[in-house]
Amino acid sequence: MNRPSALKILRKHIDDNYKTHSAFAAAMGISNALLSKCINGDKPMPNSILKAVNITRVDSHDYMRVK
């Protein structure tokens, strides 16, 4: 799975289950700033988030490499 596909799944999960990115970040135990950096590709997405939204075929470092 490539980064755009992973982001699409993540965004859909947030839209379907949370009202805001901030609510999702709080539920995942990370700051909203970190979530934004991950979504923008500035930081690797924590594996715990990838697993939480069933993005299991991409690891956080692969997520960063595929831009």
C-alpha positions as CSV (number, residue, x, y, z in Angstrom):
1,M,0.0,0.0,0.0
2,N,1.4,3.4,-0.9
3,R,1.2,6.6,1.1
4,P,-1.7,8.2,-0.8
5,S,-3.8,5.0,-0.2
6,A,-2.9,5.0,3.5
7,L,-3.8,8.7,3.8
8,K,-7.1,8.1,2.1
9,I,-7.9,5.3,4.6
10,L,-6.8,7.4,7.5
11,R,-8.9,10.4,6.4
12,K,-11.9,8.2,5.9
13,H,-11.5,6.6,9.3
14,I,-11.2,10.1,10.9
15,D,-14.3,11.4,9.0
16,D,-16.3,8.3,9.8
17,N,-15.5,7.9,13.5
18,Y,-14.4,11.3,14.8
19,K,-15.6,14.9,14.4
20,T,-12.1,16.4,14.1
21,H,-8.5,15.6,13.7
22,S,-8.0,16.8,17.2
23,A,-10.5,14.3,18.6
24,F,-8.7,11.5,16.7
25,A,-5.3,12.6,17.9
26,A,-6.6,12.7,21.5
27,A,-8.0,9.2,21.2
28,M,-4.7,8.0,19.9
29,G,-2.7,9.7,22.7
30,I,-0.8,12.0,20.4
31,S,-0.9,15.8,19.9
32,N,-2.8,17.3,17.0
33,A,0.5,18.9,15.9
34,L,2.1,15.4,15.6
35,L,-0.9,14.1,13.7
36,S,-0.7,17.0,11.2
37,K,3.0,16.4,10.7
38,C,2.3,12.8,10.0
39,I,-0.4,13.5,7.6
40,N,1.8,16.0,5.8
41,G,4.6,13.5,5.6
42,D,7.0,15.5,7.8
43,K,7.1,12.7,10.5
44,P,6.5,8.9,10.2
45,M,3.1,7.8,11.2
46,P,3.2,5.8,14.4
47,N,2.6,2.1,13.8
48,S,-0.1,2.2,16.5
49,I,-2.1,4.6,14.4
50,L,-1.6,2.6,11.2
51,K,-2.8,-0.5,13.1
52,A,-5.7,1.4,14.7
53,V,-7.2,2.2,11.3
54,N,-6.3,-1.1,9.8
55,I,-3.5,0.1,7.6
56,T,-1.5,-3.0,8.2
57,R,0.4,-3.4,4.9
58,V,2.6,-0.3,5.3
59,D,5.1,0.3,8.0
60,S,5.8,3.8,9.3
61,H,9.1,4.2,7.5
62,D,7.7,3.0,4.2
63,Y,5.0,5.5,4.7
64,M,7.6,8.3,4.8
65,R,9.6,6.9,1.8
66,V,6.6,6.8,-0.5
67,K,5.7,10.4,-1.3
